[in-house]
Amino acid sequence: MLLILSNVCANAQSNSKDQGQTLSGYSEPASLETGDSVTEDLWIDNHRVDGLLTFPRVQKFFSPWFDWKKRVNDKYGLELGFSYQSLRQEVNRTLGEDNAAAARLQLQGAWTLVGRNTKNVGKLTFRLEERTTLGTSIPPTSLASQYGGIAPSGGFSDFGFAVTELAWRQALLDGRFRFVLGKISALSWYNGHALSSSLRGFQNLALQSSLTKPSPGRGIGGGVAYEFTPHFGVVAGIHDANATTAGNPFDTIGEKEFYQSIEFRYWPTTPERRRWDVVRLQFWHQDALAAKGVPAGKGVTFLASRLYNDKWFPFFIAGHSDGNASLMKTDVTAGLGIAIDTEHRVASDVIGLGVSWGDPSNPALRDQITTEAFYRLTLVQNFVITPSIQWVKNPAATTAFDDVLTAGIRVRVTF
C-alpha cells in the first residue's frame, strides 16, 4: 500500500488490485504531470478513502452513480470526474481588501479511443470549469497583492466559464515514448511534486514549484517524453507564452512567442513510486513578449522528493533565472508532507509544512520569505476540508508590514 500524499491513501499495486480500492474502477494513468492534471485528478479522486465520519446509507445512495461511471468506462473507455471546491482566505494586515473567496466547479474526463487495454493508449482529455468569487470583491489569486506579497496565496481565480484543457495524449513503444498536443497547462509538467496541487496540497504558489520559471496560462502547446531506462527519462515541451487560461487559445498563438522547456528526470526506486521518488532538472527559455514589453529570459530549476515509510514526504526545490521573464530571480523551497494514521481507518489525513525564500527579479523589491502549514482532513468519503495558515515575512512589494498572516479554509467535494 503506497500513500498518495496528494490525495492521501491509494493502492498502487497492479490494476486489478487497484480497482478493488476505487469507486468506479479507474486504472492508474502513466502520467508525466503533477499537480493540476486531468489524468491524475481522475485516478486520485476515484479512490475509496474512508472519512472521519461514516454514513453508510448516504454512501449506498450514491453507489449507483459510481457504478454508472464504471459502466460508461467499461463500455466506451470514458472516465469522468466531477468536483466542487471553494477557498476562503483572510489576512491580518492589508493595504486594501482583507478577505477573498472563490469556487471552482469542474467536469473533466479522459476518453481512451486508441489501444484500450494496452500500453500504447491514445486518449482525448478535457476539462470544463466555472470559477467565480464567493461574496468577496476579489478571488484568492489577488489577495497577496493587497498586502504587498508577490507570490499568490491561493490558486482560485474568477474567470467564469472556460474549457481549460482539450488535448490528445498518445503513448507508443510500449509506453516508453509519449506525446501530448492541444490546450494544456505549461505549469503542471515541470518542477512539480506530489503536493503541488491547489486542490489537494499547498495553496501558496511559492510552495508548489519554483517561481523563477515563467507561468503562462493554459494554451496551445505540445510535449514529448521518452523513458530511456526505468530510472531515467526526459520531458520536453513548447507552449504559447502569451496564453491566458480563459481566453481563446488561437488569439495569442499567432504571436509566435513561446515558452520552451526540457526536463531530465531520475527515478531512484520503482516505477509505481515515480510520483514521489524523483529528481528533476529543468532548463527553460522564453521568447521576448513584444506586446507586454517582456524581454527574452532563461533559467534552470531543480527538484528532489522522496517518500519514506509511506508516511514522510520531504521535498526540496531551487531555481535561478536571468530575471527577465519570471517573478523570482532566485528561490529556494523546502517542505514536508506527513501522513496521519487514524485509529479506525486507513491513513487518509495529511499535514503539509513548507518554507520558501525568494529574491524577486525586480531589484526594487525586497526578498520575501513565505511559509505555509495545512491539515488535510477527509471528513466524509469524497468530502475533504483543509484549514491552512500562511506567514509571509517581508512582503516584497511594500515596507508597510514586516510580516502578514493569512488564514484559509478549503472545501472539496468529488463525485
Disulfide bonds with the S-S distance in Angstrom:
none
